[in-house]
Amino acid sequence: MEFRQLQYFVKAAETMNFTEAAAAVFITQSTLSQQIKQLEEELGMLLFDRVGKHVRITEAGHIFLVHARKILAAVQKSKQAITELNNAATGELNLGVSYAFTSLLLPALAPFSTKYPGIKIFITYGNPEDLEKKLRLSELDMMLAFHNESDDEDLEMQWLFSSSIVMVVDKNNPLAKLDKISLKDLAQQDLVLPGKGFSSREFINELFYKNKIVPNIKIELNDVHSLLSLVQSGHWATILNEKALIGWANVIAVPIIAKGIKRQSYILWQKGVYRKKAAILFIEELMAVMGQ
């Protein structure tokens, strides 16, 4: 079994087209077919069903794909590790970020990029569940998210900070004068909330459900920046993590009177996987910006 055969197989599994896969790895279609056939002979099982000009991955192919991707990722990370021995401030950083971290992340990007111009950053936003899948597939080097502690054998969680869920209104909104607000009174306001699927929205839903309160939701948005812009320009209120308000000087956070409104945030890593120097440097910069 050769490294290149794994590369050819993974590309073919991703495209489900031998001709397209061959073009992507700069070989002929016949060469790719031959290499995959040799791989199947060595494994003793078909990885693809061939139906005319079409191919379909088999059950054995699905199983082998998981392991092949891990092997390719491990080799790539080992190359990255050797490169970093020569120059610790180069390479790529693939960072997964849940939507609530947008405002928190932005202040760290400019100083980090200025300090380490040789590091290229790729940022993927998403909900924690989708980001975790990418992290397990080594498509991400690490991720930042509000999360519940878990005993997941594949992931290692590094605590980052805790913060509270708050009501957010424009500074000219009469509600901005409040020292605090009860969950019951908050539910009666015209609310603009993060869309379903956001971890913060799920947290908010659970908070209202446990207290047997039905909130007055007027608008749902799947973008935190747009949500805060709307709140800032109108009479609406929203409910967000207080850390999401960094950089928003024209909105006010009002504490909510309720149990269980604190959330814990973590840096998530693949357990037992080499951590890029770029990732460690970025976390140091993020901590510095946060004042931790």
N, C-alpha and C positions, 0 to 999 in steps of 0.2 A: 504493500500500500504506500503510495507516494503522496507527498503534500499537494502537488499540483492536481492529483486526481480528486482530492477533497475539494479543492477550489472549483474544479470543473463541475463536480456533483452539486455543490451548494448553488452555484450560479444557474445550473439547469433546473434545480428545484424551485428557485425563485422565479424564473421566467416561464417554466413549463414549456419551453421551446428550445430544442437543441441548436437550431440555427442561430437564434437570438443569443443564446448563452455562449456559443462559440465565438460570435462576433465580439461579445463583451470581454472575452479573455484573449482575444487576438489569435485564435487558431481556427482551423477549418472545422466544418461540421462533422466530417468523417473522423477526424482526429479525436474530437470530443466524444463522439459515440463510441469509438474504440476504447478510449480510456475508461469510460463509465462501464463498458462491458467487462473490461479486465477487473475493475473494482467489484462488480457483481459476481464474477467468477471466484474471486478471492473470498468474498463474504459468503458465497454459496446461496444467495437469495437475490431476487430481482428487486432493484430499487425503483424502477419505472416500468409501467405497463405501456407498451407501444401499440397504438391503435392507428394504423395508417400513418399520416404525417404528424399525428398528435401524440403527446406523452402525458401520462398521469402517474403521480408518485404513489408508490405502494405503501402498505402499512409498515413494512420493513424500512422503506425509504424515509418515512416520517420519523421513525425512531433513530435511524442513522443520522438524519439531518441535525437533530439536537446535539449529538455528540460531535459531529463534524464542525459545526459552528463553534463549539467550545474549544476544539483543538485549534482552529484557525485564529480565534480570538486570543488564545493563550500564546500562540506564536507571535502574533502582532504585538502583544503586550511585552513579551520578552525582548523583541526588537526595540520597542520603546524604552525599556529599562536600560538596555545597552547604550542607546543614543543619549539618554539622560546622564549617563556616566561621563560622557564627553562634554555635554552642555546641558546643565540643569534647567535652563530657561528657554527651551525650545520645545516644539512638538504641538500636539493637539489636545484639547480638553473638551470632552463631550459631557455636558452638564444638563441634567433633567431637573426641571423646576415646576412645582405646582403653582397654579395661578396666583395664589395668595402671596407668593414671594416676589411678585413683580417689582413692587416699590422698594422692597428690601434689597433686591439684587442690583438694581440699576446704579446706585451710588458706588458700588464696588468695581464695576466694570471699567470705567474710565481710568482710575488710578492703577488698576491691575494691568491694563493694556499698555499704559505708559511705562510702567515699571518693567514689564516683561513683553516687549514688542515681538519677540520670537515665538510666543505662544498664541496659537489660533484657537479661538473659543467658538464652539457650536452649542447653542442653547435650545433645548426642546421643552416647550411648555405642554402640560397635560395634567390629567387627574392622577393621583397617586397610584391607582391600580394599573393604568396604562404605562406609567413610567417604570413601575416595578418590573413589568414584563420586559421592557427594553433593557433594564439594568441586568436582569438575569440572563439575557441574550448577549450581554457585553456590548450592547449598542450605546450604552452610557457608561461613563467612568464612575459617576456618583449621582445622587439626586438629593434635592432639598424639598422637604414636605412636612406638613403637620401630620402627625401619625400617632397611632396607638402603639404602645410597646407590644412586641410579639416575640415568640420563640422560634421564628422562622430560621431554619437551619442554613438557608442560602444567603441570608442578609445579615449584615452587622449594622447596628444603629448607634450613631454617635449623637448624644443629646446636644442640642444647639441653644434653645432658649424656651421659656414658657411665656405666654402672653394671653391676655383676656379678649373675649369677644365683647365688642362695644357697639352702641348705637352711634351712627355717624350722620351728621347733618351739616348744612351750610352754616357758616359762622353768623349769618344774619337771620337764620331760622329761629323763631321764639324758643324752640326746644333746646337750642344751644346754651341757654341760660340755666338749664337744669344741672344740679350737682350729680344727679343720678336718676334712673327711671326704672320702674318695675317692669317685669316681663309682660304683665297684663296690660299696662298702659302702653307699652311699646307695640303690642300686637294691634292696638287700635289706630296706629298711625298709618299713613299711606306709605307702604314699604316698596322699595326697589331692592331685589335680592339677587345674589348670584344664581345662575341657572342650575337646573337639576344636573347632577353628575359632578359638580364641584364638591370637594370634601367639606368646604366651609358650609355649603348649603345643606349637606347631609347632617352636619353637626347642628345647624340651626333648626332643621326640621325635628331632630330628635329632642332638642331642648324644649321646643313648644309642645311636642307630643307628650313628653314626660310630665309637663305641667298642665296638660289637658287644655291647652289654649290654641285657638285657631287664629293665625295672623292675617292681617289685611294686606295681601300682596297685590300690588298694582302692576308691577313690571318685573320681568326676569331678564337678565343679561348674562351672556357667557364671556364677558370681558370686564375685568376689574377696573381698568382705566376708563372705559365708557361709563361704567356704573357710577364711579366717583364724579365724573364730569357731569352726569345727569343730576346727581345729588347736589353738587356745587352750584348748579344753575336753577334749582327749583325748590319746591317745598317738601320734597320727599325725604324720607329717612332710609338708611340701610343698616345692615348688621354685618360687621366685618371684624377680622382680627385687627387689633390695634397696630400691629406691625405693618399692615398693608397701607397705612396712612402716611408713611414716611415720604416727605416731599410734597405733601398736599397741605399747604399752609392755610387754605381758605375753608377747611372743614374742621369740625369740632367733634371730638370723641366724648361721649357721655357714658359713664359706667352703668352697667345693667345690674339690678339687684336680683340675683338668682344663684343657685348652687350649680357648680360644675361648668362655669363659663371659661375656665382656663384651658388652653390647649398647649400641647407639647410639640415642639418642632425638632426634627432630627436630620442629620446627614446620613444617608443610607449608602452602604457600600456592599459589593459582593464579598461574601465571606471567603477568606483564603486566597483572594486575588491580589496581584501586585497593584499597589496604589501609585499612580503616576505622580511624579514630582510636581507637575503642573497643577494637579488637583489639590495637593497639599498646600502649595503656594497660594492658590486661590482661596482656600478656606482661611488661611492666615490673613489675607487681605479683607475677606468678608468679616472676620472677627474684629479686625482693627476698625473697620467702618462702623460696626455695631457698637464699638466701645467695650468689647468683652476681652 
